[in-house]
Amino acid sequence: MKKIKIGKNMKEVRIMRGLTQENLGEKVHLSTNYIGLIERNVDTPSLSAIIDIANELGVSLDYLVGTHIKKKKKGLACCIPTYNHEKIIKEILGVIGSEYKQNDIDIYIYDSSDVLDTFWVVKHFIESGLDNLYYIHIDSNVKLDEKLISIFQGYGFKNNYKYIWMIKDRTAVYGSSLQIILREIKKEYDAIFLDVSADKVNELGIKDIYNDAGEFYNQAGWIASSMNTTIYNYDSLIKNFDWNEFREKYFFDGENQFDHFT
């Protein structure tokens, strides 16, 4: 019989819930040491224990054991990390919500707020008909870069996506600019970079399309230096990305010390 491995998903969700191994062990009546063995896939708990863990973490059994099947592959997921900015989220959703629904773009609000104000804002929009909108809570103790990594890894996603676009909670792209994005993602580029100053781009001789990453970063790396500007092709850039190697190279004392997350 094939051994069930739940360690990776279990650890990911536990951290996002702000639980230590000891916290989780106490809640499901397992020792801290045994929780560690499960997360390292050294040992497999009983089915009843797996069910208890899934219930405590608030995920389905299928998700925990890695057999969940996402409904379909959609074009674009717009991911918005936020913290205690419920008024901004309300304003942004009022601007983009309906238009994104019309264009089949899913919106994920990743909220680390200490209070439920943002949750109630999102809930109101969902109940008003935005069935493309999802609320994901991430514990406020999770550091920003780990939060961003979890988003890139698809934490909380309800579907598969061709492209992932992470933006700050003050950003709203709509109208003709959004239509340009929708047109470009159909061309299957590895990444799409946005810039609000088209005149400046033209003055510097930056090309519309680059086939060489080195050439792009030499001429236009500043375009990709902000979280808002880059739309990532999931299959070609993220799916097989080694985040542990990324942490080893670029994290110091548990944090990415660069000014921008790139």
N, C-alpha and C positions, 0 to 999 in steps of 0.2 A: 504493500500500500504506500502511496506517495505521502511523504511527510508534509504536513501542513506547516508553512512558515508564516508567522504573523508578525515577526519581530520588527521589520522595517516600518510597516504601516502603524503598528502599535506605538512605537517610539515617537514617530512623527506626530501622531494625534495627541499623545500624552503631553509632549512638549508644548504643542499649540494650546492645550487646555490648561497649561501652567501647573501641571502636576509633576512631582518628583516620583521616582520609582517607589519610594517609601509611601508617599500619599496614595498612589494607585494600589499598592499592595494591601494597605490597610482597608481600603474600600472594597476590595474583592477577596479579602481574607487569604492573601498569598504573601510569602516573605519577600523582602526587598531583594534578597539574593536570587530568588526564583524569578522575579520579574526581570532581573538582569539577564538571566539565562534565556528567558523567552525572547527578549529583545535582540539577543545575539544569535538567535536561532539555534542555540545549543540544545534546548529542550522544547517539547511541544506540550502545552497544557491539555487537560481533558476538554471535551466539547462543552461541558457545563461551565468550565472556567473561561473558555473563549467567549461564550455567550455573556457571562457576567462582565468580562472586560469590555466587550462591545457595547453593552448597555451603559456601563459606567462612563465610557468615553463618548457616548452619544453618536455612534456610527453603526451602520448596518453590519451584520455578520459577514455578508458578502464583501463589503469594503475591507474589513479587517483581514480576511483571509486572501484578499486579492483576486476574487473571482467576479467582482462587480463589472458589469458591462455598461458603458456609457451609451446613452440613447442613440446618438448619431454624431457625425463629424460636422461641425459648423465652421463658418469662416473666421470669426473674430470674437475673442473674449477681451472685454475692457475691464481691467482690474484696478481698483482704486483703494490703496491703503489709506487709513485715516485714524485720527486720534482726537477725540473731544471736539470735533468740528461739525456738529449736527446741523448748524445753520447753513454752513457751506454745502454740505451734502444735500440738504433740502433744496438749495438754490440750483446746484448742478443737476440734480435729477429732474427738477422742473424744466430745465433747458434741454437736456439731452434724452431724457427717458423715453418719450413717445417716438422720437425720431429713430433712436437706436432700436426700439422694438419693431418699427416699420421696416428697418433694414436688417433684421434678424441678427442683431449684435447683442450678446449677453453682457450684462453688467454685474460685476462682483464687488461688493463693498466689504473690505477687510478691516474690521473695526477693532481697535485696541482700547477703546474708551473705558474709563473707570465707572461710568454710569450708563444707563440704558437709553439715553436720549436719541442717539443715532439709530439704535435698533428700532425705536418707535417710528422714526422718520421713514426708514426703509420699509417697515411693515405697512405703513400707510400707503406708500406708493405701490407696493405689491398688491394690496387689497383694492387699489384703485384701477388695477388692470395691467400693471407692468409685470407680466409673467416671465420676462427676460431678466428680471432683477433678483439677485441673491445676496443674502447677508451671511457673512462668515465672521465669527468672533475669534480673535487671537489674543491670548493673555497679554496684558501690558508689560509683564516681566520679560517677554521674549524680545530680544534686541532687534533693532530695525533691520539689519542685514539678514538675520535669520528669518525674519518675517518675509522679506522680499524673496529669499531663496525658496521658502515654502510656497509662495505664490507661483514662482516659475515652475515648481515641481507639480503644479496643478492641485494644490490643496483645496478641497471643497468644490472642485469642478463638477458640474452636473453633466457635462458633455465633453467630447474631444473637440479640439480646435486646430485649424490650420495655422492661425496666428494668435499670439498673445501680446497684448498692448497694456503695459503698466503705466499709469499716469497719476500725478499728484491730485489731491482732492480739490484743488482750485482750478483744474483744467477742464475746459469744455470745448470740444471740437464738433462742429455741426455744419449744416448747410453745404455749400459747394466744397469746402475743405474735406468734409466727411465723404462726399461722393468721389473725390480724388482718391482717398484711401481705399474705398471699396473697389474702385476700378483697378488700382495697383495690386491689391492682394490677389486678384485673379490671375496675375502674371507669374505667380509662384516664385517671387524673389526670396532670397535667404533672409533679407532684412529690408525694411523700408524706413527711411529717416525723414523726419518732418522738420521744416524750418519755417518760421513766420516771416523771415526777411528774404523774400525771393530776389529782390534787387541786389542785396549784398552777396548772395550766392552767385548770381550772374556776374557781378563785378570781379569776384575772385576766380572766375573760370571753373567753378565746380561743375562736374558733369552730372547729367541726369541719372546715368547708370554706371556702376563700377563692377568690373569682373575680378578685380584684384584687391584683396583686403588691405594690403600694405599701401597701395596707391590711395585708396580711399582715406585711410587714417592719416596719411601724410598730408593730404590736401583738405580733408573735411572732418577730421576727428572731433573737432569742437562741436559739430552738429550732433554727434552721438553721445556727448558727455552729460546730457541731462536725461533723467528717467523718462520724461514726457515724450521724447522725440523718436524713440526706437520701437518699431513693431517687429517682433521676432517670429520667424517661421519655426514652428514647434518641432517638426520632424528633422529639419536640417541643422538647427542650432541648439535646441534645448533637450530633445528626447534622450540623447545619449551623453549628455554633458556630465562630467565628473565633478560634482559639487564638493566632494571631499578634497580633491586636488586643488580646487579653487580656494577653499578655506586655508589649506596649507601654504599656498603661495601668497595670498593677499590679505589674510586676517592676522592681526596682531592683538594679543590679549583678548581674543574672542570677537573682535570687531574689524570690519573693513575700514582702514584708515584713509581711504581716498575721499576726496570731496564729493565725488559722484559715484553712484553704484553703476559700474559699467562691465 
